[in-house]
Amino acid sequence: MNHRIGQGIDIHAFCEGDHVMLGGVRIAHDQGLAAHSDGDVALHALCDAMLGAAALGDIGRHFPPSDPKWAGVDSRDFLRKVNVIIKHDGWAVASVDITIICQLPKIGPHADQMRANIAADLGFGQDLTSISVKATTTEGLGFCGRREGIEAHAIVMLQRW
């Protein structure tokens, strides 16, 4: 089989803070995200999708929150490490599609920088055509609608290289 598809989902609750990290972008916000690392739900979901497609477990298996060395880590480091892990197993990312679910902060103004960060970390260089980042709200419904947290879903296609 030369192609595989993986899906990842991540959720973090809001906590005290003055920014959130999403797609490797620091976004000013009146709250932060409660997490062991920087709480970047977009990149955590992407890492899980990549690892899942390669049948290599999940982000918690490779970077357990019980290990203090991962405390506060920039999730772009996770993404780069996961990319090395899947490449070692013979896979490369062909395309990425991420959806961030939240009422606030607004994602649109930051989506292109998120795409650029992901492209750079995956070795795509300046080519953003295979990286999609988009957002939606829940129209005020559920925990995202009540502004209790942020959720992200990621889908990736891997190809043998």
ZAMI-861894 format. One record per residue: residue in three letters; x, y, z of N, C-alpha, C in turn. Coordinates in steps of 0.1 Angstrom, whole numbers, plus 5000, padded with zeros to 4 digits. Layout:
! ZAMI-861894
[atom "ALA", [X, Y, Z], [X, Y, Z], [X, Y, Z]],
...
***
This chain:
! ZAMI-861894
[atom "MET", [5009, 4988, 5000], [5000, 5000, 5000], [5009, 5012, 5000]],
[atom "ASN", [5006, 5021, 4991], [5015, 5033, 4989], [5009, 5046, 4996]],
[atom "HIS", [4997, 5046, 5000], [4990, 5057, 5007], [4983, 5053, 5019]],
[atom "ARG", [4983, 5061, 5029], [4975, 5059, 5041], [4969, 5072, 5045]],
[atom "ILE", [4957, 5071, 5052], [4950, 5083, 5057], [4949, 5082, 5072]],
[atom "GLY", [4952, 5093, 5079], [4951, 5093, 5094], [4943, 5105, 5098]],
[atom "GLN", [4936, 5103, 5110], [4928, 5113, 5116], [4933, 5116, 5130]],
[atom "GLY", [4933, 5128, 5134], [4937, 5132, 5148], [4927, 5142, 5153]],
[atom "ILE", [4924, 5141, 5166], [4916, 5151, 5173], [4922, 5154, 5186]],
[atom "ASP", [4922, 5167, 5190], [4927, 5172, 5203], [4918, 5183, 5208]],
[atom "ILE", [4917, 5183, 5221], [4909, 5192, 5229], [4917, 5197, 5241]],
[atom "HIS", [4916, 5210, 5243], [4922, 5216, 5256], [4912, 5226, 5261]],
[atom "ALA", [4911, 5226, 5274], [4903, 5236, 5281], [4910, 5249, 5283]],
[atom "PHE", [4903, 5260, 5283], [4908, 5273, 5286], [4913, 5273, 5301]],
[atom "CYS", [4922, 5282, 5304], [4927, 5285, 5317], [4932, 5299, 5317]],
[atom "GLU", [4937, 5303, 5329], [4942, 5317, 5329], [4954, 5318, 5319]],
[atom "GLY", [4955, 5330, 5313], [4965, 5333, 5304], [4962, 5345, 5295]],
[atom "ASP", [4972, 5348, 5286], [4970, 5359, 5278], [4972, 5356, 5263]],
[atom "HIS", [4973, 5343, 5260], [4975, 5339, 5246], [4972, 5324, 5244]],
[atom "VAL", [4970, 5320, 5232], [4969, 5305, 5229], [4979, 5303, 5217]],
[atom "MET", [4984, 5291, 5217], [4993, 5287, 5206], [4984, 5278, 5197]],
[atom "LEU", [4983, 5281, 5184], [4976, 5274, 5174], [4984, 5273, 5161]],
[atom "GLY", [4987, 5261, 5157], [4994, 5260, 5144], [5008, 5266, 5145]],
[atom "GLY", [5013, 5267, 5157], [5026, 5273, 5159], [5026, 5288, 5160]],
[atom "VAL", [5014, 5294, 5160], [5013, 5309, 5161], [5008, 5313, 5175]],
[atom "ARG", [5015, 5322, 5180], [5010, 5328, 5193], [5000, 5338, 5191]],
[atom "ILE", [4988, 5336, 5195], [4976, 5345, 5193], [4972, 5351, 5206]],
[atom "ALA", [4972, 5364, 5207], [4967, 5371, 5219], [4953, 5367, 5222]],
[atom "HIS", [4950, 5364, 5234], [4937, 5360, 5238], [4935, 5362, 5253]],
[atom "ASP", [4923, 5364, 5258], [4921, 5366, 5272], [4922, 5354, 5281]],
[atom "GLN", [4926, 5343, 5275], [4928, 5330, 5282], [4939, 5322, 5276]],
[atom "GLY", [4944, 5313, 5283], [4954, 5303, 5277], [4947, 5290, 5276]],
[atom "LEU", [4955, 5280, 5272], [4950, 5266, 5272], [4958, 5257, 5282]],
[atom "ALA", [4950, 5250, 5290], [4955, 5241, 5300], [4962, 5229, 5293]],
[atom "ALA", [4975, 5227, 5295], [4982, 5216, 5289], [4995, 5214, 5295]],
[atom "HIS", [5001, 5202, 5293], [5014, 5199, 5298], [5024, 5206, 5289]],
[atom "SER", [5022, 5206, 5276], [5031, 5213, 5267], [5025, 5227, 5264]],
[atom "ASP", [5026, 5233, 5252], [5021, 5246, 5250], [5006, 5245, 5246]],
[atom "GLY", [5000, 5233, 5245], [4986, 5232, 5243], [4981, 5235, 5229]],
[atom "ASP", [4989, 5234, 5219], [4986, 5237, 5205], [4977, 5225, 5200]],
[atom "VAL", [4964, 5226, 5201], [4955, 5216, 5197], [4956, 5212, 5182]],
[atom "ALA", [4959, 5222, 5174], [4960, 5220, 5159], [4972, 5211, 5156]],
[atom "LEU", [4984, 5214, 5162], [4996, 5206, 5160], [4995, 5192, 5167]],
[atom "HIS", [4988, 5191, 5178], [4986, 5179, 5185], [4978, 5169, 5177]],
[atom "ALA", [4967, 5175, 5171], [4958, 5167, 5163], [4965, 5162, 5150]],
[atom "LEU", [4974, 5171, 5145], [4981, 5167, 5133], [4991, 5156, 5136]],
[atom "CYS", [4998, 5157, 5147], [5008, 5147, 5151], [5001, 5133, 5153]],
[atom "ASP", [4989, 5134, 5159], [4981, 5121, 5161], [4977, 5115, 5147]],
[atom "ALA", [4973, 5124, 5138], [4969, 5119, 5125], [4980, 5113, 5117]],
[atom "MET", [4992, 5119, 5118], [5004, 5114, 5112], [5008, 5100, 5118]],
[atom "LEU", [5008, 5100, 5131], [5012, 5087, 5138], [5002, 5076, 5135]],
[atom "GLY", [4989, 5080, 5135], [4978, 5070, 5133], [4979, 5065, 5119]],
[atom "ALA", [4981, 5073, 5109], [4982, 5069, 5095], [4994, 5059, 5093]],
[atom "ALA", [5004, 5061, 5100], [5016, 5052, 5099], [5015, 5040, 5109]],
[atom "ALA", [5004, 5039, 5116], [5001, 5029, 5126], [5012, 5028, 5137]],
[atom "LEU", [5016, 5040, 5142], [5027, 5042, 5151], [5022, 5047, 5165]],
[atom "GLY", [5010, 5045, 5168], [5005, 5050, 5181], [5000, 5064, 5180]],
[atom "ASP", [5002, 5071, 5192], [4997, 5085, 5192], [5007, 5094, 5199]],
[atom "ILE", [5004, 5106, 5200], [5013, 5116, 5206], [5017, 5113, 5220]],
[atom "GLY", [5007, 5108, 5228], [5010, 5105, 5242], [5019, 5093, 5244]],
[atom "ARG", [5019, 5084, 5234], [5029, 5073, 5235], [5043, 5078, 5233]],
[atom "HIS", [5045, 5087, 5224], [5058, 5092, 5220], [5063, 5103, 5229]],
[atom "PHE", [5054, 5111, 5234], [5057, 5123, 5243], [5048, 5123, 5255]],
[atom "PRO", [5049, 5113, 5264], [5040, 5112, 5275], [5039, 5124, 5284]],
[atom "PRO", [5027, 5129, 5287], [5026, 5140, 5296], [5031, 5137, 5310]],
[atom "SER", [5033, 5125, 5314], [5039, 5121, 5327], [5054, 5124, 5327]],
[atom "ASP", [5060, 5126, 5316], [5075, 5129, 5315], [5077, 5144, 5316]],
[atom "PRO", [5084, 5148, 5326], [5086, 5163, 5328], [5094, 5169, 5317]],
[atom "LYS", [5101, 5162, 5309], [5109, 5168, 5299], [5101, 5174, 5288]],
[atom "TRP", [5088, 5170, 5287], [5079, 5176, 5277], [5071, 5188, 5282]],
[atom "ALA", [5073, 5191, 5294], [5065, 5202, 5300], [5068, 5215, 5293]],
[atom "GLY", [5058, 5222, 5289], [5059, 5235, 5282], [5066, 5235, 5268]],
[atom "VAL", [5068, 5223, 5263], [5075, 5222, 5250], [5066, 5229, 5239]],
[atom "ASP", [5073, 5235, 5229], [5067, 5241, 5217], [5063, 5229, 5209]],
[atom "SER", [5050, 5229, 5205], [5044, 5217, 5198], [5050, 5216, 5184]],
[atom "ARG", [5056, 5227, 5179], [5063, 5225, 5166], [5075, 5215, 5167]],
[atom "ASP", [5081, 5215, 5179], [5091, 5204, 5182], [5085, 5190, 5180]],
[atom "PHE", [5073, 5188, 5186], [5066, 5176, 5184], [5064, 5172, 5170]],
[atom "LEU", [5059, 5182, 5162], [5056, 5180, 5148], [5069, 5176, 5140]],
[atom "ARG", [5080, 5183, 5143], [5092, 5179, 5136], [5097, 5165, 5140]],
[atom "LYS", [5096, 5162, 5153], [5100, 5149, 5157], [5091, 5138, 5151]],
[atom "VAL", [5078, 5140, 5151], [5069, 5130, 5145], [5072, 5129, 5130]],
[atom "ASN", [5075, 5139, 5123], [5079, 5138, 5109], [5091, 5129, 5107]],
[atom "VAL", [5101, 5130, 5116], [5112, 5122, 5115], [5108, 5107, 5118]],
[atom "ILE", [5099, 5105, 5128], [5095, 5092, 5131], [5088, 5085, 5120]],
[atom "ILE", [5079, 5092, 5113], [5072, 5085, 5102], [5081, 5083, 5090]],
[atom "LYS", [5090, 5093, 5088], [5100, 5091, 5077], [5109, 5079, 5079]],
[atom "HIS", [5113, 5077, 5092], [5121, 5065, 5095], [5114, 5052, 5092]],
[atom "ASP", [5100, 5053, 5092], [5092, 5041, 5089], [5088, 5041, 5074]],
[atom "GLY", [5094, 5050, 5066], [5091, 5050, 5052], [5080, 5058, 5046]],
[atom "TRP", [5075, 5067, 5055], [5063, 5076, 5051], [5067, 5090, 5050]],
[atom "ALA", [5059, 5097, 5041], [5061, 5112, 5040], [5047, 5118, 5039]],
[atom "VAL", [5045, 5129, 5045], [5032, 5136, 5044], [5030, 5141, 5030]],
[atom "ALA", [5018, 5138, 5024], [5014, 5143, 5011], [5005, 5155, 5012]],
[atom "SER", [4995, 5154, 5022], [4986, 5166, 5024], [4981, 5166, 5038]],
[atom "VAL", [4977, 5178, 5042], [4972, 5180, 5056], [4959, 5189, 5055]],
[atom "ASP", [4949, 5185, 5063], [4937, 5193, 5064], [4934, 5194, 5079]],
[atom "ILE", [4934, 5206, 5084], [4931, 5209, 5098], [4919, 5218, 5100]],
[atom "THR", [4910, 5214, 5109], [4899, 5223, 5113], [4900, 5226, 5127]],
[atom "ILE", [4900, 5239, 5131], [4900, 5243, 5145], [4886, 5248, 5148]],
[atom "ILE", [4881, 5243, 5159], [4867, 5246, 5164], [4868, 5255, 5176]],
[atom "CYS", [4863, 5267, 5175], [4863, 5276, 5186], [4854, 5288, 5183]],
[atom "GLN", [4849, 5295, 5193], [4842, 5307, 5191], [4852, 5319, 5190]],
[atom "LEU", [4862, 5319, 5198], [4873, 5328, 5198], [4886, 5321, 5203]],
[atom "PRO", [4897, 5325, 5199], [4900, 5337, 5190], [4897, 5334, 5176]],
[atom "LYS", [4896, 5344, 5168], [4894, 5343, 5153], [4906, 5337, 5147]],
[atom "ILE", [4904, 5327, 5139], [4915, 5319, 5133], [4919, 5325, 5119]],
[atom "GLY", [4910, 5330, 5112], [4912, 5334, 5098], [4925, 5343, 5096]],
[atom "PRO", [4926, 5353, 5105], [4938, 5362, 5103], [4951, 5355, 5105]],
[atom "HIS", [4951, 5343, 5111], [4964, 5336, 5114], [4966, 5323, 5106]],
[atom "ALA", [4956, 5320, 5098], [4956, 5307, 5091], [4968, 5305, 5081]],
[atom "ASP", [4971, 5316, 5074], [4982, 5314, 5065], [4996, 5313, 5072]],
[atom "GLN", [4997, 5319, 5083], [5010, 5317, 5091], [5010, 5303, 5097]],
[atom "MET", [4999, 5298, 5101], [4999, 5284, 5106], [5003, 5275, 5094]],
[atom "ARG", [4997, 5277, 5082], [5000, 5269, 5071], [5015, 5269, 5068]],
[atom "ALA", [5021, 5281, 5068], [5035, 5283, 5066], [5044, 5276, 5076]],
[atom "ASN", [5040, 5276, 5089], [5047, 5269, 5099], [5047, 5254, 5097]],
[atom "ILE", [5035, 5249, 5094], [5034, 5235, 5092], [5042, 5231, 5080]],
[atom "ALA", [5041, 5238, 5069], [5048, 5235, 5057], [5063, 5235, 5059]],
[atom "ALA", [5068, 5244, 5067], [5082, 5245, 5070], [5086, 5233, 5079]],
[atom "ASP", [5078, 5230, 5089], [5082, 5219, 5098], [5081, 5205, 5091]],
[atom "LEU", [5073, 5204, 5081], [5072, 5191, 5074], [5081, 5190, 5062]],
[atom "GLY", [5089, 5201, 5059], [5098, 5201, 5048], [5092, 5204, 5034]],
[atom "PHE", [5081, 5211, 5035], [5074, 5215, 5022], [5080, 5229, 5017]],
[atom "GLY", [5088, 5235, 5025], [5094, 5248, 5021], [5083, 5258, 5021]],
[atom "GLN", [5083, 5266, 5010], [5073, 5277, 5008], [5060, 5272, 5002]],
[atom "ASP", [5059, 5259, 4998], [5048, 5254, 4991], [5036, 5251, 5001]],
[atom "LEU", [5026, 5259, 5001], [5015, 5258, 5010], [5003, 5250, 5004]],
[atom "THR", [5004, 5246, 4991], [4993, 5241, 4984], [4987, 5227, 4990]],
[atom "SER", [4995, 5220, 4998], [4991, 5208, 5003], [4987, 5209, 5018]],
[atom "ILE", [4987, 5221, 5023], [4984, 5224, 5038], [4972, 5232, 5039]],
[atom "SER", [4961, 5227, 5045], [4949, 5235, 5047], [4947, 5237, 5062]],
[atom "VAL", [4944, 5249, 5066], [4940, 5252, 5080], [4927, 5261, 5079]],
[atom "LYS", [4917, 5256, 5085], [4904, 5264, 5085], [4898, 5263, 5099]],
[atom "ALA", [4887, 5271, 5101], [4881, 5271, 5114], [4866, 5272, 5112]],
[atom "THR", [4859, 5268, 5123], [4845, 5269, 5124], [4841, 5271, 5138]],
[atom "THR", [4829, 5276, 5140], [4824, 5278, 5154], [4813, 5267, 5156]],
[atom "THR", [4808, 5266, 5168], [4797, 5257, 5171], [4784, 5264, 5173]],
[atom "GLU", [4783, 5277, 5168], [4771, 5285, 5169], [4767, 5286, 5184]],
[atom "GLY", [4776, 5286, 5193], [4773, 5288, 5207], [4770, 5275, 5214]],
[atom "LEU", [4770, 5263, 5207], [4766, 5251, 5213], [4779, 5243, 5219]],
[atom "GLY", [4776, 5235, 5229], [4787, 5227, 5235], [4798, 5235, 5242]],
[atom "PHE", [4808, 5228, 5246], [4819, 5234, 5254], [4827, 5244, 5246]],
[atom "CYS", [4828, 5242, 5233], [4835, 5253, 5225], [4826, 5265, 5224]],
[atom "GLY", [4813, 5263, 5222], [4803, 5274, 5221], [4803, 5282, 5234]],
[atom "ARG", [4804, 5275, 5245], [4804, 5282, 5258], [4818, 5288, 5261]],
[atom "ARG", [4827, 5287, 5252], [4841, 5292, 5253], [4848, 5286, 5265]],
[atom "GLU", [4847, 5273, 5267], [4854, 5265, 5277], [4867, 5259, 5272]],
[atom "GLY", [4868, 5259, 5259], [4880, 5253, 5253], [4880, 5253, 5238]],
[atom "ILE", [4891, 5247, 5232], [4893, 5246, 5218], [4895, 5232, 5214]],
[atom "GLU", [4889, 5228, 5202], [4891, 5215, 5196], [4897, 5216, 5183]],
[atom "ALA", [4904, 5206, 5178], [4910, 5206, 5165], [4909, 5192, 5159]],
[atom "HIS", [4906, 5191, 5146], [4906, 5178, 5139], [4916, 5180, 5128]],
[atom "ALA", [4923, 5169, 5125], [4933, 5169, 5114], [4932, 5156, 5107]],
[atom "ILE", [4933, 5157, 5094], [4934, 5146, 5085], [4947, 5147, 5076]],
[atom "VAL", [4954, 5136, 5075], [4966, 5136, 5067], [4966, 5125, 5057]],
[atom "MET", [4972, 5127, 5046], [4975, 5116, 5037], [4990, 5114, 5037]],
[atom "LEU", [4994, 5101, 5040], [5008, 5098, 5039], [5011, 5090, 5026]],
[atom "GLN", [5023, 5091, 5021], [5027, 5083, 5009], [5040, 5077, 5012]],
[atom "ARG", [5042, 5065, 5006], [5055, 5058, 5007], [5065, 5067, 4999]],
[atom "TRP", [5077, 5068, 5005], [5088, 5075, 4997], [5100, 5066, 4995]],
***
